[in-house]
Amino acid sequence: MMTLTIVVQWLHVFLGIFWFGSSLYVDAILIPTLNRLPLKEQQKIGGLIGPRTSQVLVPVGLTVVALGFLRGTVFGPLRSLDAVFGTAYGVTWLIALLLAIGVILWGLLVLKPRAEALGNAKSPEAYGAIVKQLKVMTLVEITGFVAIFTCMILMRFGL
Ligand code: HEM
């Protein structure tokens, strides 16, 4: 059981840093760099990066959530609803679970369609307006990630 718990935790942390780290890289480095290119080139590169990003990061995010679920329950102390709702650890775990589902849905239902709209923008002004919206939307996503990450640290200390 101990070995399996280590494997689950290893995969969870590895895929978690892949998921969170990729989002930070895209928001802090990739997009600001692409923004310096002419509109047509941005649309061309964005059209290639966008689908690939969802193709890779959606399964990664779902796996992180599934492993986090198992790490708290089958491989952790949460064996009843009382443990989930009645302990600090359980509540923190539940908050992380809900936040992570929220981050995935936010990405799929809000961010992705807006990012796809960039490809159809006809003028630099229209493009700039969508980029502005995306900046706020990605800030919401990063805030979610930071909150989830904080939950991970709290659980490490039993909270
Ligand atoms: C962005 C998403 C996530 C990242 C980056 C992440 C990262 C981590 C890290 C680094 C640890 C190790 C903490 C330590 O030992 O100090 C951890 C542990 C853990 N994570 Fe996550 N995690 C994420 C999402 C989730 C979600 C959604 C859940 C719940 C469904 C979850 C449940 C857990 C549990 C139960 C542990 C073990 C805590 C313990 O008892 O020490 N994680 N996670």
Backbone and ligand atoms as CSV (ligand in chain L), in Angstrom:
chain,resi,resn,atom,element,x,y,z
A,1,MET,N,N,0.845,-1.221,0.000
A,1,MET,CA,C,0.000,0.000,0.000
A,1,MET,C,C,0.875,1.265,0.000
A,2,MET,N,N,1.929,1.199,0.850
A,2,MET,CA,C,2.856,2.341,0.963
A,2,MET,C,C,3.493,2.655,-0.402
A,3,THR,N,N,3.929,1.573,-1.118
A,3,THR,CA,C,4.577,1.764,-2.422
A,3,THR,C,C,3.597,2.395,-3.404
A,4,LEU,N,N,2.369,1.893,-3.395
A,4,LEU,CA,C,1.345,2.413,-4.306
A,4,LEU,C,C,1.038,3.885,-3.986
A,5,THR,N,N,1.014,4.203,-2.677
A,5,THR,CA,C,0.761,5.594,-2.264
A,5,THR,C,C,1.865,6.499,-2.800
A,6,ILE,N,N,3.112,6.006,-2.734
A,6,ILE,CA,C,4.243,6.800,-3.245
A,6,ILE,C,C,4.097,7.012,-4.753
A,7,VAL,N,N,3.679,5.955,-5.470
A,7,VAL,CA,C,3.510,6.066,-6.926
A,7,VAL,C,C,2.411,7.084,-7.255
A,8,VAL,N,N,1.286,6.981,-6.531
A,8,VAL,CA,C,0.164,7.910,-6.757
A,8,VAL,C,C,0.610,9.347,-6.481
A,9,GLN,N,N,1.320,9.545,-5.368
A,9,GLN,CA,C,1.769,10.896,-5.001
A,9,GLN,C,C,2.773,11.426,-6.033
A,10,TRP,N,N,3.674,10.547,-6.471
A,10,TRP,CA,C,4.694,10.938,-7.458
A,10,TRP,C,C,4.009,11.432,-8.740
A,11,LEU,N,N,3.069,10.614,-9.231
A,11,LEU,CA,C,2.365,10.966,-10.477
A,11,LEU,C,C,1.543,12.242,-10.289
A,12,HIS,N,N,0.889,12.343,-9.121
A,12,HIS,CA,C,0.054,13.509,-8.838
A,12,HIS,C,C,0.893,14.791,-8.836
A,13,VAL,N,N,2.015,14.762,-8.137
A,13,VAL,CA,C,2.855,15.964,-8.046
A,13,VAL,C,C,3.490,16.264,-9.407
A,14,PHE,N,N,3.962,15.222,-10.097
A,14,PHE,CA,C,4.598,15.415,-11.408
A,14,PHE,C,C,3.623,16.064,-12.400
A,15,LEU,N,N,2.419,15.476,-12.498
A,15,LEU,CA,C,1.437,16.011,-13.449
A,15,LEU,C,C,0.895,17.365,-12.976
A,16,GLY,N,N,0.836,17.545,-11.644
A,16,GLY,CA,C,0.380,18.835,-11.090
A,16,GLY,C,C,1.319,19.965,-11.478
A,17,ILE,N,N,2.638,19.716,-11.371
A,17,ILE,CA,C,3.571,20.801,-11.732
A,17,ILE,C,C,3.571,21.010,-13.254
A,18,PHE,N,N,3.332,19.923,-14.000
A,18,PHE,CA,C,3.239,20.033,-15.469
A,18,PHE,C,C,2.054,20.951,-15.830
A,19,TRP,N,N,0.906,20.695,-15.196
A,19,TRP,CA,C,-0.325,21.442,-15.490
A,19,TRP,C,C,-0.200,22.916,-15.089
A,20,PHE,N,N,0.118,23.136,-13.828
A,20,PHE,CA,C,0.232,24.497,-13.286
A,20,PHE,C,C,1.382,25.232,-13.974
A,21,GLY,N,N,2.526,24.554,-14.101
A,21,GLY,CA,C,3.713,25.179,-14.700
A,21,GLY,C,C,3.479,25.574,-16.153
A,22,SER,N,N,2.770,24.724,-16.907
A,22,SER,CA,C,2.494,25.053,-18.313
A,22,SER,C,C,1.649,26.315,-18.407
A,23,SER,N,N,0.660,26.430,-17.527
A,23,SER,CA,C,-0.200,27.617,-17.560
A,23,SER,C,C,0.599,28.870,-17.232
A,24,LEU,N,N,1.488,28.770,-16.239
A,24,LEU,CA,C,2.317,29.926,-15.894
A,24,LEU,C,C,3.220,30.309,-17.065
A,25,TYR,N,N,3.786,29.299,-17.732
A,25,TYR,CA,C,4.683,29.562,-18.866
A,25,TYR,C,C,3.930,30.260,-20.006
A,26,VAL,N,N,2.745,29.725,-20.325
A,26,VAL,CA,C,1.953,30.302,-21.412
A,26,VAL,C,C,1.615,31.762,-21.088
A,27,ASP,N,N,1.150,32.011,-19.858
A,27,ASP,CA,C,0.680,33.364,-19.502
A,27,ASP,C,C,1.823,34.357,-19.304
A,28,ALA,N,N,2.936,33.892,-18.732
A,28,ALA,CA,C,3.994,34.841,-18.363
A,28,ALA,C,C,5.043,35.012,-19.459
A,29,ILE,N,N,5.218,33.996,-20.328
A,29,ILE,CA,C,6.312,34.076,-21.309
A,29,ILE,C,C,5.806,33.971,-22.758
A,30,LEU,N,N,5.067,32.904,-23.052
A,30,LEU,CA,C,4.691,32.639,-24.448
A,30,LEU,C,C,3.809,33.737,-25.050
A,31,ILE,N,N,2.675,34.021,-24.376
A,31,ILE,CA,C,1.723,35.002,-24.936
A,31,ILE,C,C,2.351,36.403,-25.041
A,32,PRO,N,N,3.000,36.907,-23.960
A,32,PRO,CA,C,3.611,38.240,-24.090
A,32,PRO,C,C,4.652,38.303,-25.215
A,33,THR,N,N,5.358,37.194,-25.476
A,33,THR,CA,C,6.349,37.188,-26.552
A,33,THR,C,C,5.659,37.190,-27.911
A,34,LEU,N,N,4.637,36.341,-28.065
A,34,LEU,CA,C,3.907,36.273,-29.341
A,34,LEU,C,C,3.252,37.611,-29.676
A,35,ASN,N,N,2.835,38.327,-28.606
A,35,ASN,CA,C,2.141,39.603,-28.811
A,35,ASN,C,C,2.981,40.636,-29.556
A,36,ARG,N,N,4.288,40.392,-29.618
A,36,ARG,CA,C,5.167,41.357,-30.303
A,36,ARG,C,C,5.231,41.106,-31.812
A,37,LEU,N,N,4.656,39.985,-32.256
A,37,LEU,CA,C,4.700,39.646,-33.688
A,37,LEU,C,C,3.551,40.331,-34.434
A,38,PRO,N,N,3.667,40.456,-35.775
A,38,PRO,CA,C,2.539,40.983,-36.551
A,38,PRO,C,C,1.307,40.090,-36.391
A,39,LEU,N,N,0.120,40.720,-36.509
A,39,LEU,CA,C,-1.158,40.040,-36.258
A,39,LEU,C,C,-1.288,38.686,-36.965
A,40,LYS,N,N,-0.984,38.657,-38.271
A,40,LYS,CA,C,-1.155,37.416,-39.050
A,40,LYS,C,C,-0.309,36.274,-38.481
A,41,GLU,N,N,0.924,36.627,-38.098
A,41,GLU,CA,C,1.823,35.589,-37.553
A,41,GLU,C,C,1.320,35.083,-36.198
A,42,GLN,N,N,0.833,36.041,-35.383
A,42,GLN,CA,C,0.271,35.641,-34.079
A,42,GLN,C,C,-0.885,34.668,-34.280
A,43,GLN,N,N,-1.736,34.988,-35.262
A,43,GLN,CA,C,-2.901,34.126,-35.502
A,43,GLN,C,C,-2.479,32.752,-35.996
A,44,LYS,N,N,-1.434,32.735,-36.840
A,44,LYS,CA,C,-0.959,31.455,-37.382
A,44,LYS,C,C,-0.385,30.576,-36.252
A,45,ILE,N,N,0.499,31.179,-35.452
A,45,ILE,CA,C,1.141,30.404,-34.372
A,45,ILE,C,C,0.106,30.021,-33.307
A,46,GLY,N,N,-0.749,31.001,-32.956
A,46,GLY,CA,C,-1.800,30.736,-31.964
A,46,GLY,C,C,-2.714,29.600,-32.408
A,47,GLY,N,N,-3.004,29.549,-33.726
A,47,GLY,CA,C,-3.871,28.503,-34.271
A,47,GLY,C,C,-3.255,27.119,-34.139
A,48,LEU,N,N,-1.936,27.065,-34.064
A,48,LEU,CA,C,-1.257,25.769,-33.890
A,48,LEU,C,C,-1.109,25.406,-32.409
A,49,ILE,N,N,-0.768,26.429,-31.598
A,49,ILE,CA,C,-0.505,26.165,-30.172
A,49,ILE,C,C,-1.789,25.868,-29.395
A,50,GLY,N,N,-2.875,26.596,-29.732
A,50,GLY,CA,C,-4.134,26.461,-28.980
A,50,GLY,C,C,-4.642,25.021,-28.895
A,51,PRO,N,N,-4.899,24.381,-30.053
A,51,PRO,CA,C,-5.445,23.009,-30.007
A,51,PRO,C,C,-4.505,22.032,-29.294
A,52,ARG,N,N,-3.206,22.197,-29.522
A,52,ARG,CA,C,-2.226,21.305,-28.887
A,52,ARG,C,C,-2.270,21.470,-27.358
A,53,THR,N,N,-2.412,22.728,-26.921
A,53,THR,CA,C,-2.466,23.004,-25.480
A,53,THR,C,C,-3.645,22.275,-24.839
A,54,SER,N,N,-4.837,22.378,-25.455
A,54,SER,CA,C,-5.998,21.690,-24.867
A,54,SER,C,C,-5.829,20.178,-24.939
A,55,GLN,N,N,-5.314,19.710,-26.080
A,55,GLN,CA,C,-5.128,18.251,-26.273
A,55,GLN,C,C,-4.280,17.648,-25.154
A,56,VAL,N,N,-3.246,18.394,-24.741
A,56,VAL,CA,C,-2.323,17.859,-23.726
A,56,VAL,C,C,-2.813,18.192,-22.310
A,57,LEU,N,N,-3.183,19.465,-22.087
A,57,LEU,CA,C,-3.421,19.889,-20.698
A,57,LEU,C,C,-4.764,19.449,-20.120
A,58,VAL,N,N,-5.777,19.211,-20.970
A,58,VAL,CA,C,-7.060,18.746,-20.410
A,58,VAL,C,C,-6.894,17.345,-19.799
A,59,PRO,N,N,-6.341,16.363,-20.539
A,59,PRO,CA,C,-6.122,15.048,-19.905
A,59,PRO,C,C,-5.197,15.115,-18.693
A,60,VAL,N,N,-4.163,15.975,-18.762
A,60,VAL,CA,C,-3.248,16.096,-17.622
A,60,VAL,C,C,-4.008,16.615,-16.397
A,61,GLY,N,N,-4.807,17.673,-16.594
A,61,GLY,CA,C,-5.571,18.249,-15.486
A,61,GLY,C,C,-6.539,17.233,-14.892
A,62,LEU,N,N,-7.244,16.496,-15.761
A,62,LEU,CA,C,-8.208,15.496,-15.272
A,62,LEU,C,C,-7.492,14.400,-14.479
A,63,THR,N,N,-6.305,14.018,-14.946
A,63,THR,CA,C,-5.548,12.974,-14.230
A,63,THR,C,C,-5.084,13.482,-12.866
A,64,VAL,N,N,-4.651,14.746,-12.811
A,64,VAL,CA,C,-4.238,15.329,-11.525
A,64,VAL,C,C,-5.397,15.282,-10.533
A,65,VAL,N,N,-6.592,15.645,-11.002
A,65,VAL,CA,C,-7.767,15.651,-10.127
A,65,VAL,C,C,-8.085,14.223,-9.663
A,66,ALA,N,N,-8.064,13.273,-10.617
A,66,ALA,CA,C,-8.380,11.877,-10.260
A,66,ALA,C,C,-7.370,11.345,-9.235
A,67,LEU,N,N,-6.082,11.637,-9.462
A,67,LEU,CA,C,-5.050,11.155,-8.528
A,67,LEU,C,C,-5.163,11.855,-7.167
A,68,GLY,N,N,-5.513,13.150,-7.200
A,68,GLY,CA,C,-5.703,13.898,-5.951
A,68,GLY,C,C,-6.881,13.338,-5.167
A,69,PHE,N,N,-7.918,12.937,-5.918
A,69,PHE,CA,C,-9.089,12.319,-5.281
A,69,PHE,C,C,-8.659,11.024,-4.577
A,70,LEU,N,N,-7.922,10.185,-5.306
A,70,LEU,CA,C,-7.480,8.899,-4.737
A,70,LEU,C,C,-6.501,9.102,-3.583
A,71,ARG,N,N,-5.607,10.113,-3.734
A,71,ARG,CA,C,-4.587,10.350,-2.690
A,71,ARG,C,C,-5.232,10.752,-1.364
A,72,GLY,N,N,-6.379,11.454,-1.473
A,72,GLY,CA,C,-7.061,11.867,-0.240
A,72,GLY,C,C,-7.936,10.762,0.348
A,73,THR,N,N,-8.466,9.887,-0.515
A,73,THR,CA,C,-9.442,8.883,-0.066
A,73,THR,C,C,-8.810,7.490,0.082
A,74,VAL,N,N,-8.720,6.752,-1.024
A,74,VAL,CA,C,-8.186,5.378,-0.978
A,74,VAL,C,C,-6.793,5.342,-0.350
A,75,PHE,N,N,-5.947,6.332,-0.702
A,75,PHE,CA,C,-4.566,6.361,-0.195
A,75,PHE,C,C,-4.371,7.437,0.861
A,76,GLY,N,N,-5.463,7.864,1.490
A,76,GLY,CA,C,-5.363,8.915,2.499
A,76,GLY,C,C,-6.372,8.704,3.615
A,77,PRO,N,N,-6.580,9.722,4.427
A,77,PRO,CA,C,-7.410,9.540,5.619
A,77,PRO,C,C,-8.909,9.730,5.413
A,78,LEU,N,N,-9.337,10.097,4.201
A,78,LEU,CA,C,-10.755,10.440,4.008
A,78,LEU,C,C,-11.574,9.210,3.597
A,79,ARG,N,N,-12.095,8.515,4.593
A,79,ARG,CA,C,-12.826,7.269,4.314
A,79,ARG,C,C,-14.331,7.401,4.539
A,80,SER,N,N,-14.793,8.590,4.953
A,80,SER,CA,C,-16.232,8.793,5.159
A,80,SER,C,C,-16.571,10.251,4.890
A,81,LEU,N,N,-17.859,10.523,4.692
A,81,LEU,CA,C,-18.270,11.918,4.473
A,81,LEU,C,C,-17.991,12.760,5.710
A,82,ASP,N,N,-18.070,12.115,6.895
A,82,ASP,CA,C,-17.750,12.820,8.153
A,82,ASP,C,C,-16.314,13.325,8.118
A,83,ALA,N,N,-15.422,12.476,7.613
A,83,ALA,CA,C,-14.005,12.863,7.541
A,83,ALA,C,C,-13.816,14.017,6.555
A,84,VAL,N,N,-14.613,14.017,5.472
A,84,VAL,CA,C,-14.479,15.088,4.471
A,84,VAL,C,C,-15.005,16.417,5.031
A,85,PHE,N,N,-16.213,16.356,5.618
A,85,PHE,CA,C,-16.847,17.609,6.069
A,85,PHE,C,C,-16.477,17.978,7.508
A,86,GLY,N,N,-15.986,17.009,8.274
A,86,GLY,CA,C,-15.778,17.251,9.705
A,86,GLY,C,C,-14.341,17.470,10.132
A,87,THR,N,N,-13.392,17.468,9.186
A,87,THR,CA,C,-11.986,17.729,9.564
A,87,THR,C,C,-11.428,18.849,8.682
A,88,ALA,N,N,-10.418,19.555,9.187
A,88,ALA,CA,C,-9.800,20.635,8.414
A,88,ALA,C,C,-9.194,20.057,7.129
A,89,TYR,N,N,-8.549,18.890,7.256
A,89,TYR,CA,C,-7.923,18.240,6.100
A,89,TYR,C,C,-8.982,17.948,5.024
A,90,GLY,N,N,-10.129,17.402,5.474
A,90,GLY,CA,C,-11.202,17.049,4.542
A,90,GLY,C,C,-11.752,18.262,3.818
A,91,VAL,N,N,-11.949,19.352,4.571
A,91,VAL,CA,C,-12.509,20.561,3.953
A,91,VAL,C,C,-11.508,21.153,2.949
A,92,THR,N,N,-10.226,21.162,3.323
A,92,THR,CA,C,-9.200,21.691,2.408
A,92,THR,C,C,-9.161,20.852,1.128
A,93,TRP,N,N,-9.222,19.534,1.296
A,93,TRP,CA,C,-9.223,18.616,0.143
A,93,TRP,C,C,-10.415,18.885,-0.771
A,94,LEU,N,N,-11.595,19.079,-0.138
A,94,LEU,CA,C,-12.819,19.340,-0.904
A,94,LEU,C,C,-12.705,20.664,-1.662
A,95,ILE,N,N,-12.158,21.682,-0.990
A,95,ILE,CA,C,-11.981,22.990,-1.659
A,95,ILE,C,C,-11.065,22.818,-2.878
A,96,ALA,N,N,-9.953,22.061,-2.699
A,96,ALA,CA,C,-9.012,21.838,-3.809
A,96,ALA,C,C,-9.713,21.118,-4.961
A,97,LEU,N,N,-10.514,20.110,-4.601
A,97,LEU,CA,C,-11.223,19.329,-5.622
A,97,LEU,C,C,-12.165,20.233,-6.430
A,98,LEU,N,N,-12.963,21.029,-5.711
A,98,LEU,CA,C,-13.931,21.894,-6.396
A,98,LEU,C,C,-13.228,22.972,-7.220
A,99,LEU,N,N,-12.144,23.535,-6.636
A,99,LEU,CA,C,-11.403,24.569,-7.373
A,99,LEU,C,C,-10.803,23.994,-8.659
A,100,ALA,N,N,-10.261,22.779,-8.569
A,100,ALA,CA,C,-9.613,22.179,-9.740
A,100,ALA,C,C,-10.646,21.878,-10.831
A,101,ILE,N,N,-11.823,21.397,-10.425
A,101,ILE,CA,C,-12.882,21.160,-11.413
A,101,ILE,C,C,-13.276,22.505,-12.041
A,102,GLY,N,N,-13.352,23.540,-11.179
A,102,GLY,CA,C,-13.675,24.890,-11.669
A,102,GLY,C,C,-12.631,25.391,-12.663
A,103,VAL,N,N,-11.350,25.159,-12.354
A,103,VAL,CA,C,-10.276,25.626,-13.255
A,103,VAL,C,C,-10.374,24.919,-14.609
A,104,ILE,N,N,-10.683,23.615,-14.590
A,104,ILE,CA,C,-10.801,22.877,-15.855
A,104,ILE,C,C,-11.992,23.414,-16.665
A,105,LEU,N,N,-13.131,23.595,-15.991
A,105,LEU,CA,C,-14.323,24.096,-16.696
A,105,LEU,C,C,-14.103,25.524,-17.208
A,106,TRP,N,N,-13.442,26.337,-16.399
A,106,TRP,CA,C,-13.129,27.720,-16.799
A,106,TRP,C,C,-12.286,27.709,-18.082
A,107,GLY,N,N,-11.301,26.829,-18.113
A,107,GLY,CA,C,-10.440,26.722,-19.291
A,107,GLY,C,C,-11.226,26.296,-20.518
A,108,LEU,N,N,-12.079,25.303,-20.345
A,108,LEU,CA,C,-12.804,24.740,-21.496
A,108,LEU,C,C,-13.936,25.635,-21.975
A,109,LEU,N,N,-14.683,26.192,-21.011
A,109,LEU,CA,C,-15.909,26.901,-21.383
A,109,LEU,C,C,-15.724,28.411,-21.564
A,110,VAL,N,N,-14.680,28.969,-20.917
A,110,VAL,CA,C,-14.501,30.428,-20.993
A,110,VAL,C,C,-13.231,30.796,-21.782
A,111,LEU,N,N,-12.088,30.278,-21.321
A,111,LEU,CA,C,-10.809,30.667,-21.944
A,111,LEU,C,C,-10.665,30.178,-23.390
A,112,LYS,N,N,-10.976,28.887,-23.586
A,112,LYS,CA,C,-10.752,28.286,-24.907
A,112,LYS,C,C,-11.544,29.011,-26.017
A,113,PRO,N,N,-12.871,29.219,-25.834
A,113,PRO,CA,C,-13.614,29.911,-26.888
A,113,PRO,C,C,-13.098,31.325,-27.156
A,114,ARG,N,N,-12.688,32.031,-26.077
A,114,ARG,CA,C,-12.160,33.388,-26.268
A,114,ARG,C,C,-10.842,33.366,-27.031
A,115,ALA,N,N,-9.973,32.389,-26.675
A,115,ALA,CA,C,-8.680,32.275,-27.353
A,115,ALA,C,C,-8.890,31.913,-28.829
A,116,GLU,N,N,-9.900,31.078,-29.099
A,116,GLU,CA,C,-10.182,30.699,-30.490
A,116,GLU,C,C,-10.681,31.905,-31.300
A,117,ALA,N,N,-11.358,32.835,-30.590
A,117,ALA,CA,C,-11.868,34.030,-31.277
A,117,ALA,C,C,-10.730,34.896,-31.817
A,118,LEU,N,N,-9.534,34.751,-31.250
A,118,LEU,CA,C,-8.382,35.525,-31.727
A,118,LEU,C,C,-8.107,35.242,-33.205
A,119,GLY,N,N,-8.318,33.982,-33.595
A,119,GLY,CA,C,-8.043,33.571,-34.976
A,119,GLY,C,C,-8.954,34.244,-35.985
A,120,ASN,N,N,-10.132,34.712,-35.522
A,120,ASN,CA,C,-11.091,35.334,-36.449
A,120,ASN,C,C,-11.066,36.861,-36.388
A,121,ALA,N,N,-10.229,37.415,-35.484
A,121,ALA,CA,C,-10.192,38.880,-35.350
A,121,ALA,C,C,-9.706,39.506,-36.660
A,122,LYS,N,N,-10.457,40.517,-37.144
A,122,LYS,CA,C,-10.143,41.078,-38.467
A,122,LYS,C,C,-9.189,42.280,-38.390
A,123,SER,N,N,-9.117,42.928,-37.221
A,123,SER,CA,C,-8.254,44.111,-37.113
A,123,SER,C,C,-7.415,44.014,-35.844
A,124,PRO,N,N,-6.296,44.763,-35.827
A,124,PRO,CA,C,-5.477,44.772,-34.602
A,124,PRO,C,C,-6.277,45.248,-33.394
A,125,GLU,N,N,-7.252,46.149,-33.618
A,125,GLU,CA,C,-8.055,46.660,-32.492
A,125,GLU,C,C,-8.920,45.543,-31.898
A,126,ALA,N,N,-9.583,44.797,-32.811
A,126,ALA,CA,C,-10.436,43.691,-32.347
A,126,ALA,C,C,-9.574,42.647,-31.634
A,127,TYR,N,N,-8.406,42.389,-32.199
A,127,TYR,CA,C,-7.486,41.410,-31.609
A,127,TYR,C,C,-7.056,41.875,-30.207
A,128,GLY,N,N,-6.703,43.173,-30.129
A,128,GLY,CA,C,-6.244,43.740,-28.851
A,128,GLY,C,C,-7.325,43.660,-27.781
A,129,ALA,N,N,-8.589,43.872,-28.195
A,129,ALA,CA,C,-9.694,43.832,-27.224
A,129,ALA,C,C,-9.838,42.424,-26.643
A,130,ILE,N,N,-9.687,41.410,-27.499
A,130,ILE,CA,C,-9.806,40.030,-27.001
A,130,ILE,C,C,-8.620,39.693,-26.094
A,131,VAL,N,N,-7.429,40.148,-26.477
A,131,VAL,CA,C,-6.244,39.886,-25.646
A,131,VAL,C,C,-6.450,40.471,-24.244
A,132,LYS,N,N,-7.033,41.680,-24.196
A,132,LYS,CA,C,-7.308,42.325,-22.895
A,132,LYS,C,C,-8.215,41.445,-22.041
A,133,GLN,N,N,-9.293,40.936,-22.668
A,133,GLN,CA,C,-10.231,40.051,-21.939
A,133,GLN,C,C,-9.506,38.797,-21.469
A,134,LEU,N,N,-8.658,38.259,-22.352
A,134,LEU,CA,C,-7.955,37.019,-22.008
A,134,LEU,C,C,-7.011,37.206,-20.822
A,135,LYS,N,N,-6.434,38.423,-20.728
A,135,LYS,CA,C,-5.517,38.688,-19.609
A,135,LYS,C,C,-6.253,38.564,-18.282
A,136,VAL,N,N,-7.465,39.131,-18.220
A,136,VAL,CA,C,-8.268,39.049,-16.992
A,136,VAL,C,C,-8.662,37.591,-16.730
A,137,MET,N,N,-9.071,36.903,-17.802
A,137,MET,CA,C,-9.516,35.503,-17.654
A,137,MET,C,C,-8.385,34.594,-17.179
A,138,THR,N,N,-7.182,34.827,-17.697
A,138,THR,CA,C,-6.061,33.967,-17.271
A,138,THR,C,C,-5.664,34.296,-15.821
A,139,LEU,N,N,-5.879,35.568,-15.425
A,139,LEU,CA,C,-5.591,35.940,-14.032
A,139,LEU,C,C,-6.506,35.168,-13.081
A,140,VAL,N,N,-7.770,35.005,-13.494
A,140,VAL,CA,C,-8.723,34.221,-12.700
A,140,VAL,C,C,-8.214,32.772,-12.596
A,141,GLU,N,N,-7.757,32.235,-13.731
A,141,GLU,CA,C,-7.268,30.852,-13.749
A,141,GLU,C,C,-6.048,30.680,-12.822
A,142,ILE,N,N,-5.107,31.614,-12.927
A,142,ILE,CA,C,-3.898,31.524,-12.102
A,142,ILE,C,C,-4.258,31.650,-10.617
A,143,THR,N,N,-5.224,32.520,-10.298
A,143,THR,CA,C,-5.663,32.658,-8.905
A,143,THR,C,C,-6.195,31.321,-8.394
A,144,GLY,N,N,-6.961,30.636,-9.249
A,144,GLY,CA,C,-7.466,29.297,-8.887
A,144,GLY,C,C,-6.325,28.333,-8.616
A,145,PHE,N,N,-5.338,28.340,-9.497
A,145,PHE,CA,C,-4.181,27.455,-9.322
A,145,PHE,C,C,-3.438,27.757,-8.011
A,146,VAL,N,N,-3.248,29.041,-7.741
A,146,VAL,CA,C,-2.517,29.421,-6.515
A,146,VAL,C,C,-3.287,28.945,-5.282
A,147,ALA,N,N,-4.626,29.087,-5.330
A,147,ALA,CA,C,-5.452,28.638,-4.198
A,147,ALA,C,C,-5.336,27.118,-4.029
A,148,ILE,N,N,-5.373,26.373,-5.148
A,148,ILE,CA,C,-5.240,24.909,-5.075
A,148,ILE,C,C,-3.881,24.554,-4.481
A,149,PHE,N,N,-2.858,25.224,-4.965
A,149,PHE,CA,C,-1.501,24.941,-4.495
A,149,PHE,C,C,-1.393,25.202,-2.984
A,150,THR,N,N,-2.052,26.274,-2.534
A,150,THR,CA,C,-2.055,26.588,-1.095
A,150,THR,C,C,-2.721,25.443,-0.319
A,151,CYS,N,N,-3.810,24.900,-0.885
A,151,CYS,CA,C,-4.484,23.755,-0.240
A,151,CYS,C,C,-3.521,22.579,-0.090
A,152,MET,N,N,-2.674,22.350,-1.120
A,152,MET,CA,C,-1.722,21.228,-1.062
A,152,MET,C,C,-0.758,21.384,0.113
A,153,ILE,N,N,-0.279,22.617,0.281
A,153,ILE,CA,C,0.670,22.882,1.364
A,153,ILE,C,C,-0.026,22.698,2.720
A,154,LEU,N,N,-1.267,23.215,2.821
A,154,LEU,CA,C,-2.002,23.091,4.090
A,154,LEU,C,C,-2.217,21.620,4.448
A,155,MET,N,N,-2.586,20.800,3.432
A,155,MET,CA,C,-2.840,19.375,3.709
A,155,MET,C,C,-1.578,18.676,4.185
A,156,ARG,N,N,-0.451,19.112,3.661
A,156,ARG,CA,C,0.836,18.526,4.079
A,156,ARG,C,C,1.014,18.648,5.602
A,157,PHE,N,N,0.423,19.743,6.154
A,157,PHE,CA,C,0.535,19.974,7.596
A,157,PHE,C,C,-0.728,19.541,8.331
A,158,GLY,N,N,-1.526,18.712,7.650
A,158,GLY,CA,C,-2.701,18.135,8.292
A,158,GLY,C,C,-3.898,19.053,8.353
A,159,LEU,N,N,-3.812,20.217,7.688
A,159,LEU,CA,C,-4.923,21.197,7.774
A,159,LEU,C,C,-5.837,21.145,6.561
L,1,HEM,C1,C,-2.904,22.329,-9.845
L,1,HEM,C2,C,-3.264,21.221,-9.251
L,1,HEM,C3,C,-2.466,20.542,-8.201
L,1,HEM,C4,C,-1.142,20.632,-7.902
L,1,HEM,C5,C,-0.074,21.489,-8.581
L,1,HEM,C6,C,-0.910,19.751,-6.773
L,1,HEM,C7,C,0.316,19.578,-6.170
L,1,HEM,C8,C,0.526,18.799,-5.046
L,1,HEM,C9,C,1.781,18.681,-4.336
L,1,HEM,C10,C,3.065,19.430,-4.720
L,1,HEM,C11,C,1.590,17.853,-3.305
L,1,HEM,C12,C,2.639,17.406,-2.286
L,1,HEM,C13,C,2.535,18.318,-1.077
L,1,HEM,C14,C,3.542,17.923,-0.002
L,1,HEM,O1,O,3.715,16.743,0.266
L,1,HEM,O2,O,4.153,18.833,0.555
L,1,HEM,C15,C,0.218,17.400,-3.343
L,1,HEM,C16,C,-0.345,16.551,-2.442
L,1,HEM,C17,C,-1.678,16.219,-2.395
L,1,HEM,N1,N,-2.654,16.639,-3.281
L,1,HEM,FE1,FE,-2.394,17.870,-4.843
L,1,HEM,N2,N,-2.088,19.169,-6.415
L,1,HEM,C18,C,-3.074,19.629,-7.258
L,1,HEM,C19,C,-4.409,19.317,-7.237
L,1,HEM,C20,C,-5.012,18.494,-6.290
L,1,HEM,C21,C,-6.419,18.229,-6.205
L,1,HEM,C22,C,-7.476,18.800,-7.140
L,1,HEM,C23,C,-6.618,17.394,-5.126
L,1,HEM,C24,C,-7.903,16.816,-4.590
L,1,HEM,C25,C,-8.788,16.265,-5.356
L,1,HEM,C26,C,-5.322,17.128,-4.551
L,1,HEM,C27,C,-5.081,16.308,-3.473
L,1,HEM,C28,C,-3.869,16.111,-2.858
L,1,HEM,C29,C,-3.659,15.312,-1.659
L,1,HEM,C30,C,-4.730,14.585,-0.876
L,1,HEM,C31,C,-2.285,15.380,-1.363
L,1,HEM,C32,C,-1.573,14.738,-0.185
L,1,HEM,C33,C,-1.562,15.740,0.976
L,1,HEM,C34,C,-0.947,15.133,2.228
L,1,HEM,O3,O,-1.681,14.417,2.940
L,1,HEM,O4,O,0.242,15.393,2.481
L,1,HEM,N3,N,-4.381,17.822,-5.278
L,1,HEM,N4,N,-0.407,18.006,-4.416
